[in-house]
Amino acid sequence: EKGDGPCAKAKPCHAEKMLKKIEKDAIQAKKDAEEAAKNAPPPGPRAQTFYMYRAQSAASYPLENINTADLAGAFWYLHNEVIVATPRKYKIDRIKRFKVTVKNTWEFWNAHKRQFSAFVAYDAGGCTTPVCKDIYHQYGFVVGCQVQPLSVAGYMGRHQTNWQCSKGQDECKAPIWYSLPGGCPAKGIPNAAINPNSVDIDVSKWKTPECIKRMPGGHCKGDEVTGEPTCTYTYEPAGEIFLDELVGIDDYNEFWNTSYTDCEKKKDHGELPHSHVCRHNKEYDPKTDKGVGTDFWNGKLDKEKCSERLDKARALFKKKFPDLPEHLDEPACEFDMYYQGEFDWKINHTGAVKSSWWDDRM
């Protein structure tokens, strides 16, 4: 009868087979967890190496007391701040790339359990964010980051760069800006002395020796990043590409400055028909979302076109510098927030490299 078969009493059919599968799955899950724990990085600040980029002119200065970006962040800046001006803002004509290693302090990790601090703004060699001094006094010269909104320009990274998003959202790949603290970050060039078009900028002229000694910044003096309060990053140049070559402009001055008058002269000399309409070239007009004389920047919010521009930049870097990797994955910008009153908290040095700087800081 039914009670004498394999489904007797309360025992379900195939119960033994089901129990064996559950046991097997549990053993495999334990192995997977052990393997994941083995491969997981240890808690605490990690040394992370990746590319940072900076859009700039022919000016030459160290990567200290300055803001940088990932490639998407550099294009976000170019599209919103630089090419909207004719000629380009600050005579910016290139994208410089740097191989950077960042390791922030244990003092910061112990308070936030994050790899990156908050982004702070640098202008003319000085930090303009009001809490700069509080941050560096409490945690050492930590490197900061922030993501930029895709609602302003559609540039995205190749992988997750942002934790403040829902799984699958484009915002999870938002462009990143970074802040790199250098010596005496509180003092920059006075407004009256700023010449944005200068290619010979001596920012240190306005920083006192005492300030630089007591607030030396996070750029390490050696090759290894230790995570000490005065050694949170190293960098080395990794090539540069020029905007004219990227965009397809042979002569930038002719493009924006003389092309219109040359066109009118050709009409006067009969080299062009009088019906021909001469136009003032512009790389990008935000009113039309298009360029005049070039279509490279057309579609600021078009994510496919933005991705194509990023790929062209990577390809040009590879062409110019074939021995260097085309891409290094950026770590996610995962800073959370500063908490009320945290700059008055007792500093937690657990796990940190000992440093005499804490006793002499400003």
C-alpha positions in Angstrom: 0.0 0.0 0.0 0.9 3.7 -0.1 2.2 3.6 3.5 4.7 0.8 2.7 6.2 2.6 -0.4 9.1 5.1 -0.6 6.9 8.0 0.6 5.8 6.2 3.8 4.5 8.3 6.7 5.8 11.9 6.8 9.0 11.1 4.9 8.8 12.9 1.4 9.7 11.1 -1.8 13.5 11.2 -2.6 14.3 12.6 0.9 17.7 11.0 1.1 18.7 12.4 -2.3 17.5 15.9 -1.2 19.4 15.7 2.1 22.6 14.6 0.3 22.3 17.6 -2.1 21.7 20.0 0.9 24.8 18.6 2.6 26.9 18.9 -0.6 25.8 22.5 -1.2 26.6 23.4 2.4 30.1 21.9 2.1 30.7 23.8 -1.2 29.4 27.1 0.4 31.8 26.7 3.2 34.7 26.2 0.8 33.6 29.2 -1.2 33.5 31.4 1.9 36.9 30.2 3.0 38.4 30.9 -0.4 36.8 34.3 -0.5 38.2 35.1 3.0 41.6 33.9 1.9 41.6 36.2 -1.2 40.0 39.2 0.5 42.3 42.1 1.2 43.1 42.6 4.9 41.3 45.5 6.7 43.0 48.8 6.7 44.4 51.2 4.1 45.7 49.6 0.9 48.3 50.8 -1.6 46.4 51.2 -4.8 48.0 52.0 -8.2 46.1 53.5 -11.1 46.1 56.4 -13.6 45.1 59.9 -12.8 44.7 62.5 -15.6 44.9 66.3 -15.8 43.8 68.6 -18.5 46.3 71.5 -18.7 48.4 73.9 -20.7 52.1 73.9 -21.3 52.6 74.9 -17.7 54.8 72.6 -15.7 54.4 72.1 -12.0 54.4 69.2 -9.5 51.3 67.1 -8.7 50.8 68.7 -5.3 48.0 70.9 -4.0 46.1 70.1 -7.1 43.0 68.3 -8.4 43.1 65.5 -10.9 40.6 63.0 -12.3 40.1 59.6 -13.9 39.9 59.8 -17.7 36.1 60.2 -17.6 36.4 63.0 -15.0 39.0 64.8 -17.2 36.6 64.7 -20.2 33.7 65.8 -17.9 35.8 68.9 -17.0 36.9 69.6 -20.6 33.4 69.4 -21.9 31.9 71.7 -19.2 34.7 74.1 -18.5 37.3 74.3 -21.3 36.0 73.8 -24.8 32.9 75.9 -24.2 35.3 78.9 -24.4 36.9 80.1 -27.6 39.9 80.0 -27.4 40.1 77.2 -24.8 40.0 78.2 -21.2 43.5 78.7 -19.6 45.2 77.8 -22.9 44.5 74.1 -22.1 45.8 72.0 -25.0 46.6 68.6 -23.6 45.7 65.7 -21.3 48.5 64.6 -19.0 48.5 61.1 -17.5 50.2 60.0 -14.3 50.7 56.6 -12.7 49.8 57.2 -9.1 49.9 55.0 -6.0 47.7 56.0 -3.0 47.7 54.7 0.5 45.9 56.8 3.1 46.5 56.8 6.8 45.4 54.4 9.4 44.1 57.4 11.4 41.6 58.0 8.7 40.7 54.4 8.2 40.1 53.9 11.9 37.5 56.6 11.8 35.8 55.9 8.5 36.8 52.4 7.2 37.3 53.9 3.8 40.2 54.1 1.4 39.6 57.6 0.2 38.8 60.8 2.1 36.6 63.6 0.8 37.5 65.7 -2.2 38.6 69.2 -1.5 39.1 71.9 -4.1 42.5 73.4 -5.0 42.9 76.7 -6.8 46.2 78.4 -7.5 48.1 76.0 -5.3 45.9 76.4 -2.2 43.0 74.5 -0.8 39.8 76.6 -0.9 37.5 74.1 1.0 36.9 75.5 4.5 37.6 72.2 6.3 40.9 71.4 4.6 43.0 72.3 7.7 40.7 70.3 10.0 41.0 67.2 7.7 44.7 67.3 7.5 45.2 68.1 11.2 43.1 65.2 12.2 44.1 62.5 9.7 47.3 63.6 8.0 47.5 64.5 4.3 44.9 62.1 2.9 44.0 61.9 -0.7 40.3 62.7 -1.4 37.8 61.9 -4.2 34.3 62.7 -5.4 32.1 61.5 -8.3 30.6 63.9 -10.8 27.0 63.9 -12.0 26.1 62.1 -15.2 23.2 64.6 -15.6 25.8 67.2 -16.7 27.9 65.1 -19.1 27.6 61.4 -20.0 31.2 60.2 -19.4 31.5 56.9 -17.5 34.2 54.6 -16.3 34.7 51.1 -17.5 33.7 49.6 -14.1 32.2 50.5 -10.8 33.6 53.8 -9.4 30.8 54.8 -7.1 29.1 53.1 -4.1 26.3 55.6 -3.7 24.1 54.0 -6.3 21.7 51.1 -7.0 23.1 48.0 -8.7 23.0 48.4 -12.5 22.6 52.2 -12.5 24.9 54.2 -14.8 25.7 56.3 -11.8 27.7 53.4 -10.5 30.3 54.2 -13.2 30.3 58.0 -12.6 33.5 60.0 -13.4 35.9 60.8 -10.5 37.9 63.8 -9.3 40.7 63.6 -6.9 42.5 66.0 -4.5 46.3 65.7 -3.8 47.6 67.7 -0.8 51.0 69.2 -1.1 53.2 71.4 1.1 51.4 74.2 3.1 48.0 73.6 1.4 46.4 76.5 3.3 48.4 79.1 1.3 48.1 79.6 -2.5 48.7 82.3 -5.0 46.8 85.5 -4.0 44.0 86.5 -6.3 45.8 89.6 -7.5 48.9 87.6 -8.5 47.1 84.9 -10.4 47.8 84.6 -14.2 45.9 81.6 -15.5 47.7 81.8 -18.8 51.2 81.7 -17.4 53.3 78.6 -18.2 55.9 79.4 -15.4 54.0 79.1 -12.1 55.9 79.2 -8.8 53.3 78.3 -6.3 55.8 77.9 -3.5 56.6 81.6 -3.6 53.7 82.3 -1.3 54.4 79.5 1.2 56.6 80.1 4.1 59.4 77.6 5.0 57.9 77.0 8.4 54.5 76.2 6.9 56.1 73.8 4.4 58.1 72.1 7.2 55.2 71.6 9.5 52.6 70.9 6.8 54.7 69.1 4.2 51.8 67.4 2.3 51.2 63.8 1.3 53.7 63.4 -1.6 56.2 60.8 -0.5 59.9 61.7 -0.6 60.8 58.1 -1.5 59.4 55.6 -4.0 57.3 53.6 -1.5 53.9 54.8 -0.2 53.9 54.1 3.6 50.6 55.5 4.7 52.3 57.9 7.1 50.6 61.2 7.5 53.2 62.8 5.2 53.4 60.0 2.7 50.1 59.1 1.2 50.9 59.1 -2.5 53.6 58.8 -5.2 53.3 59.6 -8.9 55.3 59.4 -12.1 54.5 60.8 -15.5 52.8 58.4 -17.9 52.6 60.4 -21.1 50.4 63.1 -22.6 48.2 63.6 -25.6 47.3 66.8 -27.4 43.7 67.9 -27.9 44.3 69.1 -31.5 45.4 65.6 -32.6 42.6 63.9 -30.7 39.9 66.2 -32.1 41.4 66.4 -35.6 42.4 70.1 -35.7 45.6 70.8 -37.8 46.2 74.3 -36.6 44.2 75.5 -33.6 44.9 79.2 -34.1 43.7 79.0 -37.7 40.7 76.9 -36.6 39.2 79.4 -34.2 40.9 82.7 -35.1 41.8 83.2 -38.7 39.6 80.7 -40.6 36.7 83.1 -40.9 38.7 86.0 -42.3 40.5 83.6 -44.7 37.1 82.4 -45.9 35.9 85.9 -46.6 39.1 86.8 -48.4 38.6 83.7 -50.7 35.1 84.9 -51.5 36.4 88.4 -52.3 39.1 86.9 -54.6 36.6 84.6 -56.3 38.1 81.4 -54.9 34.7 80.7 -53.2 31.3 81.5 -54.5 29.6 84.6 -53.0 26.8 82.3 -51.9 29.2 80.4 -49.6 28.5 81.1 -45.9 31.6 81.7 -43.8 31.3 80.7 -40.2 33.2 81.3 -37.0 34.5 77.9 -35.9 33.9 76.7 -32.4 34.9 73.4 -30.9 31.6 73.2 -29.0 28.6 75.4 -28.5 26.5 74.4 -25.4 23.4 76.1 -26.9 23.3 73.7 -29.9 25.2 70.8 -28.3 27.4 70.8 -31.4 30.6 72.2 -32.8 31.2 74.4 -35.8 34.0 73.1 -38.0 34.3 69.9 -36.0 31.8 67.3 -34.7 34.1 65.6 -32.2 32.4 67.1 -29.1 28.8 66.8 -30.4 26.4 65.2 -27.8 27.6 66.0 -24.3 24.9 63.8 -22.7 25.1 61.1 -25.4 26.7 58.2 -23.4 27.7 56.3 -26.6 29.4 59.3 -28.1 31.1 60.1 -24.7 32.3 56.5 -24.6 33.7 56.8 -28.2 35.6 59.9 -27.2 37.2 58.1 -24.2 38.1 55.2 -26.4 39.8 57.5 -28.9 41.8 59.1 -26.1 42.9 55.7 -24.7 43.9 54.6 -28.2 45.9 57.7 -28.8 47.7 57.2 -25.5 48.5 53.6 -26.6 49.7 54.8 -29.9 52.0 57.4 -28.4 53.2 55.2 -25.4 52.9 51.6 -26.6 55.0 50.2 -23.7 52.6 51.5 -21.0 49.2 49.9 -20.2 46.3 51.5 -22.0 44.2 51.4 -18.8 44.6 50.7 -15.1 41.4 50.2 -13.1 40.6 53.0 -10.8 39.5 52.0 -7.2 36.0 53.0 -6.3 35.5 56.4 -4.7 33.7 55.2 -1.6 34.0 58.1 0.9 30.9 58.3 3.0 30.7 61.6 4.9 32.3 63.6 7.7 30.4 63.3 11.0 29.4 66.1 13.3 32.2 66.9 15.7 34.6 64.3 14.3 37.5 66.8 14.1 37.4 67.0 17.9 37.6 63.2 18.3 40.6 61.7 19.9 42.9 60.5 17.1 43.1 56.7 16.8 46.6 55.6 15.8 45.9 51.9 16.0 47.9 50.1 13.2 49.6 53.3 12.1 53.2 53.9 11.2 54.7 56.0 13.9 55.4 59.6 12.9 56.9 62.6 14.7 54.8 64.9 12.5 51.8 64.6 14.9 53.7 66.5 17.6 54.8 69.3 15.3 51.8 69.8 13.0 50.1 73.2 12.6 
